[in-house]
Amino acid sequence: MKILLGFLLSAFLQGAIAQDKGHPAAARMREAAAKVLAALPEPARARVQRAFEDEDRLDWHFTPRSRNGVAFKELDAKGREAIHALLRQALSASGYRKAVNIIELEIVLRELETFGLMRDPERYHLTIYGKPDPKAAWGWRFEGHHLSLNFTLAGDRMAADTPSFFGANPAEVRKGPKKGLRVLAAEEDEARALLAVLSDEQRREAVFESRTYGDIVTGNAAKVDPLKPAGIAASKFDDRQRAQLLKLVEVYAMSFEPGLAHARLARVREGGIENIRFGWAGSTERGQRHYYRIQGPLFLIEYDASQNDGNHIHTVWRDFNGDFGRDLLRLHYEAAKGSPHKH
């Protein structure tokens, strides 16, 4: 038992897991996922579940395409509400609103685009990998256009939440009933606030390319390695500039429930704040194509607004060692080997 607790404490300090002794995020997600399964009719229940070892668990994407699992359009009100309840256990209130608004942007796109009929807020899918269990490893993904939320759990003890993707098109709704809506406003505004507090010399170092890449560089890879260092290191920042950098990072972390958010921030600090680099590409003028990345030894945040003349945002958070719970599962299985109660 002492060995198991030691592994769990070590993993928590590394930011590899989220654990709340009073109300563990993992246990709450398990209970909510079990309610989803109970709410679904048998055909939908069979489609929503796949084996934990299924390669589909690593095959994530953020564009419209065919997906496994079960879609909103296949469910009644009870099933839909059960999925929303699961999302509310994994996300913060602001993160949940962000996800709902991204889904509702499909209606905006339907009206804006000549091929808008393919835009469908009903085509968001839930897939559960393995059986929600208080001890065994399992996972789930909620995904559709511009949204991919991936969770890996080691029983009720640990949870990982990367990769995570949020996108918005249009980034700013410029006409219609939702005019003025900016779903990912903070992701842009806090980055521009960081640029604004840099000196001219620092800004020249931060802006490492005059053009963007057309999208996030890492795409939908199942695993990513650190990108080539670019931009300016936080070791060159003063206290005010470092605080603004952390405020920007928190925008991404705080989309998730508190335990998961705090684990992300612990992971950021574990690699050393001074080792984080902030790099900008493209125009620094509002309304123009732009891109930035925040990279530390253990994590990467990418933000891209290249498409639709800069009014179309893609964002992603990757963990170099922990995506899809790789660190978490290693610790989980090592802990199980050290415990007399193997599972």
LOSE-51415 format. One record per residue (C-alpha): residue number from 0; residue in one letter; x, y, z. Coordinates in steps of 0.1 Angstrom, whole numbers. Example, Ala and Ser with C-alpha at 12.3 -4.5 7.8 and 13.67 -1.06 7.14 Angstrom:
% LOSE-51415
<pt num="0" residu="A" px="123" py="-45" pz="78"/>
<pt num="1" residu="S" px="137" py="-11" pz="71"/>
This chain:
% LOSE-51415
<pt num="0" residu="M" px="0" py="0" pz="0"/>
<pt num="1" residu="K" px="28" py="24" pz="8"/>
<pt num="2" residu="I" px="44" py="17" pz="-26"/>
<pt num="3" residu="L" px="11" py="25" pz="-43"/>
<pt num="4" residu="L" px="6" py="57" pz="-24"/>
<pt num="5" residu="G" px="42" py="67" pz="-31"/>
<pt num="6" residu="F" px="37" py="63" pz="-68"/>
<pt num="7" residu="L" px="5" py="83" pz="-67"/>
<pt num="8" residu="L" px="20" py="112" pz="-48"/>
<pt num="9" residu="S" px="50" py="112" pz="-71"/>
<pt num="10" residu="A" px="28" py="113" pz="-102"/>
<pt num="11" residu="F" px="7" py="141" pz="-87"/>
<pt num="12" residu="L" px="37" py="163" pz="-80"/>
<pt num="13" residu="Q" px="49" py="157" pz="-116"/>
<pt num="14" residu="G" px="16" py="171" pz="-128"/>
<pt num="15" residu="A" px="9" py="138" pz="-146"/>
<pt num="16" residu="I" px="-24" py="132" pz="-129"/>
<pt num="17" residu="A" px="-53" py="151" pz="-114"/>
<pt num="18" residu="Q" px="-65" py="140" pz="-80"/>
<pt num="19" residu="D" px="-89" py="157" pz="-55"/>
<pt num="20" residu="K" px="-91" py="137" pz="-23"/>
<pt num="21" residu="G" px="-126" py="150" pz="-15"/>
<pt num="22" residu="H" px="-141" py="147" pz="-50"/>
<pt num="23" residu="P" px="-117" py="129" pz="-74"/>
<pt num="24" residu="A" px="-121" py="141" pz="-110"/>
<pt num="25" residu="A" px="-116" py="105" pz="-121"/>
<pt num="26" residu="A" px="-143" py="91" pz="-99"/>
<pt num="27" residu="R" px="-168" py="118" pz="-110"/>
<pt num="28" residu="M" px="-161" py="111" pz="-146"/>
<pt num="29" residu="R" px="-165" py="73" pz="-141"/>
<pt num="30" residu="E" px="-198" py="79" pz="-124"/>
<pt num="31" residu="A" px="-210" py="102" pz="-152"/>
<pt num="32" residu="A" px="-198" py="78" pz="-179"/>
<pt num="33" residu="A" px="-217" py="50" pz="-162"/>
<pt num="34" residu="K" px="-248" py="72" pz="-163"/>
<pt num="35" residu="V" px="-243" py="78" pz="-200"/>
<pt num="36" residu="L" px="-242" py="40" pz="-206"/>
<pt num="37" residu="A" px="-273" py="35" pz="-186"/>
<pt num="38" residu="A" px="-291" py="63" pz="-205"/>
<pt num="39" residu="L" px="-284" py="48" pz="-240"/>
<pt num="40" residu="P" px="-305" py="23" pz="-258"/>
<pt num="41" residu="E" px="-287" py="-10" pz="-264"/>
<pt num="42" residu="P" px="-277" py="-3" pz="-300"/>
<pt num="43" residu="A" px="-262" py="30" pz="-291"/>
<pt num="44" residu="R" px="-245" py="15" pz="-260"/>
<pt num="45" residu="A" px="-228" py="-10" pz="-282"/>
<pt num="46" residu="R" px="-215" py="16" pz="-306"/>
<pt num="47" residu="V" px="-203" py="40" pz="-279"/>
<pt num="48" residu="Q" px="-179" py="14" pz="-264"/>
<pt num="49" residu="R" px="-147" py="1" pz="-278"/>
<pt num="50" residu="A" px="-118" py="-18" pz="-262"/>
<pt num="51" residu="F" px="-93" py="4" pz="-243"/>
<pt num="52" residu="E" px="-65" py="-10" pz="-265"/>
<pt num="53" residu="D" px="-83" py="-1" pz="-297"/>
<pt num="54" residu="E" px="-61" py="20" pz="-320"/>
<pt num="55" residu="D" px="-90" py="43" pz="-325"/>
<pt num="56" residu="R" px="-83" py="58" pz="-291"/>
<pt num="57" residu="L" px="-52" py="75" pz="-305"/>
<pt num="58" residu="D" px="-68" py="85" pz="-338"/>
<pt num="59" residu="W" px="-81" py="119" pz="-330"/>
<pt num="60" residu="H" px="-90" py="148" pz="-353"/>
<pt num="61" residu="F" px="-106" py="182" pz="-354"/>
<pt num="62" residu="T" px="-121" py="183" pz="-389"/>
<pt num="63" residu="P" px="-155" py="170" pz="-401"/>
<pt num="64" residu="R" px="-152" py="133" pz="-409"/>
<pt num="65" residu="S" px="-167" py="99" pz="-400"/>
<pt num="66" residu="R" px="-162" py="89" pz="-364"/>
<pt num="67" residu="N" px="-167" py="59" pz="-342"/>
<pt num="68" residu="G" px="-188" py="61" pz="-311"/>
<pt num="69" residu="V" px="-223" py="76" pz="-309"/>
<pt num="70" residu="A" px="-234" py="111" pz="-322"/>
<pt num="71" residu="F" px="-258" py="135" pz="-306"/>
<pt num="72" residu="K" px="-282" py="130" pz="-336"/>
<pt num="73" residu="E" px="-286" py="93" pz="-326"/>
<pt num="74" residu="L" px="-297" py="101" pz="-291"/>
<pt num="75" residu="D" px="-328" py="112" pz="-272"/>
<pt num="76" residu="A" px="-329" py="140" pz="-247"/>
<pt num="77" residu="K" px="-319" py="117" pz="-219"/>
<pt num="78" residu="G" px="-288" py="104" pz="-237"/>
<pt num="79" residu="R" px="-277" py="139" pz="-247"/>
<pt num="80" residu="E" px="-281" py="153" pz="-212"/>
<pt num="81" residu="A" px="-260" py="124" pz="-199"/>
<pt num="82" residu="I" px="-232" py="133" pz="-223"/>
<pt num="83" residu="H" px="-234" py="170" pz="-213"/>
<pt num="84" residu="A" px="-232" py="159" pz="-176"/>
<pt num="85" residu="L" px="-200" py="140" pz="-184"/>
<pt num="86" residu="L" px="-185" py="170" pz="-201"/>
<pt num="87" residu="R" px="-194" py="192" pz="-171"/>
<pt num="88" residu="Q" px="-175" py="168" pz="-148"/>
<pt num="89" residu="A" px="-143" py="171" pz="-169"/>
<pt num="90" residu="L" px="-145" py="208" pz="-178"/>
<pt num="91" residu="S" px="-147" py="240" pz="-158"/>
<pt num="92" residu="A" px="-178" py="262" pz="-162"/>
<pt num="93" residu="S" px="-159" py="284" pz="-187"/>
<pt num="94" residu="G" px="-145" py="254" pz="-206"/>
<pt num="95" residu="Y" px="-180" py="238" pz="-209"/>
<pt num="96" residu="R" px="-194" py="271" pz="-222"/>
<pt num="97" residu="K" px="-165" py="272" pz="-247"/>
<pt num="98" residu="A" px="-173" py="237" pz="-259"/>
<pt num="99" residu="V" px="-210" py="244" pz="-263"/>
<pt num="100" residu="N" px="-203" py="276" pz="-282"/>
<pt num="101" residu="I" px="-179" py="258" pz="-305"/>
<pt num="102" residu="I" px="-207" py="233" pz="-313"/>
<pt num="103" residu="E" px="-232" py="261" pz="-319"/>
<pt num="104" residu="L" px="-208" py="278" pz="-343"/>
<pt num="105" residu="E" px="-217" py="250" pz="-367"/>
<pt num="106" residu="I" px="-251" py="268" pz="-371"/>
<pt num="107" residu="V" px="-233" py="300" pz="-379"/>
<pt num="108" residu="L" px="-211" py="283" pz="-405"/>
<pt num="109" residu="R" px="-242" py="267" pz="-420"/>
<pt num="110" residu="E" px="-255" py="301" pz="-428"/>
<pt num="111" residu="L" px="-222" py="316" pz="-439"/>
<pt num="112" residu="E" px="-209" py="289" pz="-463"/>
<pt num="113" residu="T" px="-222" py="279" pz="-497"/>
<pt num="114" residu="F" px="-216" py="243" pz="-486"/>
<pt num="115" residu="G" px="-230" py="249" pz="-452"/>
<pt num="116" residu="L" px="-253" py="219" pz="-451"/>
<pt num="117" residu="M" px="-223" py="198" pz="-441"/>
<pt num="118" residu="R" px="-220" py="218" pz="-409"/>
<pt num="119" residu="D" px="-240" py="200" pz="-382"/>
<pt num="120" residu="P" px="-240" py="205" pz="-345"/>
<pt num="121" residu="E" px="-255" py="170" pz="-341"/>
<pt num="122" residu="R" px="-223" py="154" pz="-355"/>
<pt num="123" residu="Y" px="-203" py="154" pz="-322"/>
<pt num="124" residu="H" px="-194" py="120" pz="-310"/>
<pt num="125" residu="L" px="-187" py="103" pz="-277"/>
<pt num="126" residu="T" px="-166" py="71" pz="-275"/>
<pt num="127" residu="I" px="-158" py="53" pz="-243"/>
<pt num="128" residu="Y" px="-127" py="31" pz="-244"/>
<pt num="129" residu="G" px="-128" py="2" pz="-220"/>
<pt num="130" residu="K" px="-152" py="-1" pz="-191"/>
<pt num="131" residu="P" px="-156" py="28" pz="-166"/>
<pt num="132" residu="D" px="-140" py="12" pz="-136"/>
<pt num="133" residu="P" px="-128" py="23" pz="-101"/>
<pt num="134" residu="K" px="-95" py="4" pz="-106"/>
<pt num="135" residu="A" px="-88" py="-5" pz="-142"/>
<pt num="136" residu="A" px="-76" py="18" pz="-170"/>
<pt num="137" residu="W" px="-102" py="33" pz="-193"/>
<pt num="138" residu="G" px="-108" py="64" pz="-214"/>
<pt num="139" residu="W" px="-132" py="85" pz="-233"/>
<pt num="140" residu="R" px="-132" py="111" pz="-261"/>
<pt num="141" residu="F" px="-157" py="137" pz="-271"/>
<pt num="142" residu="E" px="-151" py="150" pz="-306"/>
<pt num="143" residu="G" px="-164" py="168" pz="-336"/>
<pt num="144" residu="H" px="-155" py="198" pz="-358"/>
<pt num="145" residu="H" px="-131" py="220" pz="-339"/>
<pt num="146" residu="L" px="-133" py="200" pz="-307"/>
<pt num="147" residu="S" px="-114" py="170" pz="-295"/>
<pt num="148" residu="L" px="-113" py="162" pz="-258"/>
<pt num="149" residu="N" px="-93" py="131" pz="-248"/>
<pt num="150" residu="F" px="-93" py="116" pz="-213"/>
<pt num="151" residu="T" px="-74" py="86" pz="-200"/>
<pt num="152" residu="L" px="-81" py="73" pz="-165"/>
<pt num="153" residu="A" px="-64" py="49" pz="-142"/>
<pt num="154" residu="G" px="-93" py="39" pz="-120"/>
<pt num="155" residu="D" px="-106" py="65" pz="-96"/>
<pt num="156" residu="R" px="-70" py="76" pz="-87"/>
<pt num="157" residu="M" px="-57" py="94" pz="-118"/>
<pt num="158" residu="A" px="-68" py="112" pz="-149"/>
<pt num="159" residu="A" px="-50" py="127" pz="-179"/>
<pt num="160" residu="D" px="-66" py="152" pz="-204"/>
<pt num="161" residu="T" px="-43" py="156" pz="-234"/>
<pt num="162" residu="P" px="-43" py="161" pz="-263"/>
<pt num="163" residu="S" px="-70" py="187" pz="-261"/>
<pt num="164" residu="F" px="-81" py="208" pz="-291"/>
<pt num="165" residu="F" px="-104" py="238" pz="-293"/>
<pt num="166" residu="G" px="-111" py="257" pz="-325"/>
<pt num="167" residu="A" px="-134" py="285" pz="-336"/>
<pt num="168" residu="N" px="-147" py="295" pz="-371"/>
<pt num="169" residu="P" px="-155" py="323" pz="-373"/>
<pt num="170" residu="A" px="-132" py="334" pz="-345"/>
<pt num="171" residu="E" px="-154" py="365" pz="-343"/>
<pt num="172" residu="V" px="-189" py="363" pz="-355"/>
<pt num="173" residu="R" px="-195" py="395" pz="-376"/>
<pt num="174" residu="K" px="-231" py="392" pz="-384"/>
<pt num="175" residu="G" px="-263" py="374" pz="-375"/>
<pt num="176" residu="P" px="-279" py="366" pz="-341"/>
<pt num="177" residu="K" px="-245" py="358" pz="-325"/>
<pt num="178" residu="K" px="-227" py="389" pz="-338"/>
<pt num="179" residu="G" px="-198" py="398" pz="-316"/>
<pt num="180" residu="L" px="-193" py="362" pz="-302"/>
<pt num="181" residu="R" px="-156" py="354" pz="-298"/>
<pt num="182" residu="V" px="-154" py="318" pz="-284"/>
<pt num="183" residu="L" px="-116" py="319" pz="-281"/>
<pt num="184" residu="A" px="-112" py="355" pz="-273"/>
<pt num="185" residu="A" px="-88" py="351" pz="-243"/>
<pt num="186" residu="E" px="-65" py="328" pz="-263"/>
<pt num="187" residu="E" px="-59" py="357" pz="-287"/>
<pt num="188" residu="D" px="-62" py="387" pz="-263"/>
<pt num="189" residu="E" px="-39" py="374" pz="-236"/>
<pt num="190" residu="A" px="-12" py="365" pz="-262"/>
<pt num="191" residu="R" px="-14" py="401" pz="-276"/>
<pt num="192" residu="A" px="-12" py="414" pz="-241"/>
<pt num="193" residu="L" px="21" py="395" pz="-237"/>
<pt num="194" residu="L" px="34" py="410" pz="-269"/>
<pt num="195" residu="A" px="24" py="444" pz="-257"/>
<pt num="196" residu="V" px="46" py="441" pz="-225"/>
<pt num="197" residu="L" px="77" py="430" pz="-244"/>
<pt num="198" residu="S" px="103" py="456" pz="-252"/>
<pt num="199" residu="D" px="110" py="463" pz="-289"/>
<pt num="200" residu="E" px="141" py="441" pz="-288"/>
<pt num="201" residu="Q" px="123" py="413" pz="-271"/>
<pt num="202" residu="R" px="94" py="415" pz="-296"/>
<pt num="203" residu="R" px="118" py="412" pz="-325"/>
<pt num="204" residu="E" px="131" py="380" pz="-309"/>
<pt num="205" residu="A" px="97" py="367" pz="-301"/>
<pt num="206" residu="V" px="84" py="371" pz="-337"/>
<pt num="207" residu="F" px="104" py="344" pz="-354"/>
<pt num="208" residu="E" px="86" py="341" pz="-388"/>
<pt num="209" residu="S" px="69" py="367" pz="-410"/>
<pt num="210" residu="R" px="44" py="341" pz="-422"/>
<pt num="211" residu="T" px="22" py="315" pz="-405"/>
<pt num="212" residu="Y" px="22" py="278" pz="-413"/>
<pt num="213" residu="G" px="-14" py="275" pz="-424"/>
<pt num="214" residu="D" px="-23" py="255" pz="-394"/>
<pt num="215" residu="I" px="-10" py="241" pz="-361"/>
<pt num="216" residu="V" px="24" py="224" pz="-369"/>
<pt num="217" residu="T" px="17" py="192" pz="-350"/>
<pt num="218" residu="G" px="-16" py="184" pz="-367"/>
<pt num="219" residu="N" px="-33" py="154" pz="-353"/>
<pt num="220" residu="A" px="-3" py="133" pz="-346"/>
<pt num="221" residu="A" px="-8" py="106" pz="-320"/>
<pt num="222" residu="K" px="25" py="115" pz="-304"/>
<pt num="223" residu="V" px="46" py="147" pz="-307"/>
<pt num="224" residu="D" px="82" py="156" pz="-299"/>
<pt num="225" residu="P" px="94" py="191" pz="-290"/>
<pt num="226" residu="L" px="95" py="215" pz="-319"/>
<pt num="227" residu="K" px="126" py="233" pz="-329"/>
<pt num="228" residu="P" px="132" py="261" pz="-303"/>
<pt num="229" residu="A" px="117" py="294" pz="-316"/>
<pt num="230" residu="G" px="109" py="328" pz="-302"/>
<pt num="231" residu="I" px="121" py="342" pz="-269"/>
<pt num="232" residu="A" px="129" py="323" pz="-237"/>
<pt num="233" residu="A" px="111" py="333" pz="-205"/>
<pt num="234" residu="S" px="145" py="335" pz="-188"/>
<pt num="235" residu="K" px="147" py="369" pz="-205"/>
<pt num="236" residu="F" px="114" py="381" pz="-190"/>
<pt num="237" residu="D" px="110" py="403" pz="-160"/>
<pt num="238" residu="D" px="84" py="395" pz="-133"/>
<pt num="239" residu="R" px="56" py="413" pz="-151"/>
<pt num="240" residu="Q" px="62" py="396" pz="-184"/>
<pt num="241" residu="R" px="65" py="361" pz="-167"/>
<pt num="242" residu="A" px="32" py="368" pz="-150"/>
<pt num="243" residu="Q" px="15" py="376" pz="-183"/>
<pt num="244" residu="L" px="30" py="344" pz="-199"/>
<pt num="245" residu="L" px="15" py="323" pz="-170"/>
<pt num="246" residu="K" px="-18" py="341" pz="-174"/>
<pt num="247" residu="L" px="-19" py="331" pz="-210"/>
<pt num="248" residu="V" px="-10" py="295" pz="-202"/>
<pt num="249" residu="E" px="-38" py="295" pz="-175"/>
<pt num="250" residu="V" px="-63" py="304" pz="-202"/>
<pt num="251" residu="Y" px="-57" py="269" pz="-217"/>
<pt num="252" residu="A" px="-54" py="250" pz="-184"/>
<pt num="253" residu="M" px="-85" py="266" pz="-168"/>
<pt num="254" residu="S" px="-108" py="252" pz="-194"/>
<pt num="255" residu="F" px="-107" py="220" pz="-174"/>
<pt num="256" residu="E" px="-120" py="211" pz="-139"/>
<pt num="257" residu="P" px="-98" py="223" pz="-111"/>
<pt num="258" residu="G" px="-78" py="191" pz="-104"/>
<pt num="259" residu="L" px="-70" py="187" pz="-141"/>
<pt num="260" residu="A" px="-61" py="224" pz="-145"/>
<pt num="261" residu="H" px="-38" py="223" pz="-114"/>
<pt num="262" residu="A" px="-21" py="192" pz="-127"/>
<pt num="263" residu="R" px="-14" py="209" pz="-161"/>
<pt num="264" residu="L" px="1" py="240" pz="-143"/>
<pt num="265" residu="A" px="22" py="217" pz="-121"/>
<pt num="266" residu="R" px="35" py="201" pz="-153"/>
<pt num="267" residu="V" px="43" py="235" pz="-167"/>
<pt num="268" residu="R" px="63" py="245" pz="-136"/>
<pt num="269" residu="E" px="80" py="211" pz="-134"/>
<pt num="270" residu="G" px="99" py="219" pz="-165"/>
<pt num="271" residu="G" px="109" py="253" pz="-152"/>
<pt num="272" residu="I" px="92" py="286" pz="-162"/>
<pt num="273" residu="E" px="125" py="300" pz="-174"/>
<pt num="274" residu="N" px="128" py="272" pz="-199"/>
<pt num="275" residu="I" px="95" py="281" pz="-216"/>
<pt num="276" residu="R" px="97" py="298" pz="-250"/>
<pt num="277" residu="F" px="71" py="321" pz="-265"/>
<pt num="278" residu="G" px="72" py="325" pz="-303"/>
<pt num="279" residu="W" px="50" py="344" pz="-327"/>
<pt num="280" residu="A" px="47" py="341" pz="-365"/>
<pt num="281" residu="G" px="28" py="362" pz="-390"/>
<pt num="282" residu="S" px="14" py="397" pz="-385"/>
<pt num="283" residu="T" px="11" py="413" pz="-351"/>
<pt num="284" residu="E" px="-18" py="434" pz="-364"/>
<pt num="285" residu="R" px="-53" py="425" pz="-354"/>
<pt num="286" residu="G" px="-74" py="410" pz="-381"/>
<pt num="287" residu="Q" px="-44" py="395" pz="-399"/>
<pt num="288" residu="R" px="-30" py="360" pz="-401"/>
<pt num="289" residu="H" px="-11" py="350" pz="-370"/>
<pt num="290" residu="Y" px="3" py="321" pz="-350"/>
<pt num="291" residu="Y" px="20" py="315" pz="-317"/>
<pt num="292" residu="R" px="34" py="287" pz="-297"/>
<pt num="293" residu="I" px="43" py="283" pz="-260"/>
<pt num="294" residu="Q" px="68" py="254" pz="-255"/>
<pt num="295" residu="G" px="83" py="241" pz="-224"/>
<pt num="296" residu="P" px="104" py="209" pz="-218"/>
<pt num="297" residu="L" px="72" py="189" pz="-211"/>
<pt num="298" residu="F" px="44" py="206" pz="-230"/>
<pt num="299" residu="L" px="34" py="225" pz="-261"/>
<pt num="300" residu="I" px="6" py="249" pz="-268"/>
<pt num="301" residu="E" px="-1" py="259" pz="-304"/>
<pt num="302" residu="Y" px="-25" py="286" pz="-316"/>
<pt num="303" residu="D" px="-31" py="293" pz="-353"/>
<pt num="304" residu="A" px="-53" py="319" pz="-370"/>
<pt num="305" residu="S" px="-42" py="314" pz="-406"/>
<pt num="306" residu="Q" px="-74" py="305" pz="-424"/>
<pt num="307" residu="N" px="-102" py="328" pz="-434"/>
<pt num="308" residu="D" px="-79" py="358" pz="-433"/>
<pt num="309" residu="G" px="-71" py="352" pz="-396"/>
<pt num="310" residu="N" px="-107" py="348" pz="-385"/>
<pt num="311" residu="H" px="-104" py="310" pz="-379"/>
<pt num="312" residu="I" px="-86" py="297" pz="-349"/>
<pt num="313" residu="H" px="-71" py="263" pz="-340"/>
<pt num="314" residu="T" px="-56" py="256" pz="-306"/>
<pt num="315" residu="V" px="-40" py="225" pz="-291"/>
<pt num="316" residu="W" px="-23" py="215" pz="-259"/>
<pt num="317" residu="R" px="2" py="186" pz="-261"/>
<pt num="318" residu="D" px="21" py="168" pz="-234"/>
<pt num="319" residu="F" px="53" py="152" pz="-248"/>
<pt num="320" residu="N" px="53" py="123" pz="-224"/>
<pt num="321" residu="G" px="17" py="123" pz="-211"/>
<pt num="322" residu="D" px="-6" py="125" pz="-241"/>
<pt num="323" residu="F" px="-33" py="98" pz="-240"/>
<pt num="324" residu="G" px="-21" py="91" pz="-204"/>
<pt num="325" residu="R" px="12" py="75" pz="-213"/>
<pt num="326" residu="D" px="29" py="87" pz="-181"/>
<pt num="327" residu="L" px="-2" py="80" pz="-161"/>
<pt num="328" residu="L" px="-6" py="44" pz="-174"/>
<pt num="329" residu="R" px="31" py="37" pz="-167"/>
<pt num="330" residu="L" px="27" py="48" pz="-131"/>
<pt num="331" residu="H" px="-6" py="30" pz="-128"/>
<pt num="332" residu="Y" px="8" py="-3" pz="-140"/>
<pt num="333" residu="E" px="40" py="1" pz="-119"/>
<pt num="334" residu="A" px="18" py="8" pz="-88"/>
<pt num="335" residu="A" px="-2" py="-23" pz="-96"/>
<pt num="336" residu="K" px="29" py="-45" pz="-97"/>
<pt num="337" residu="G" px="40" py="-31" pz="-64"/>
<pt num="338" residu="S" px="7" py="-38" pz="-47"/>
<pt num="339" residu="P" px="-4" py="-72" pz="-34"/>
<pt num="340" residu="H" px="-39" py="-64" pz="-48"/>
<pt num="341" residu="K" px="-32" py="-66" pz="-85"/>
<pt num="342" residu="H" px="-58" py="-58" pz="-111"/>
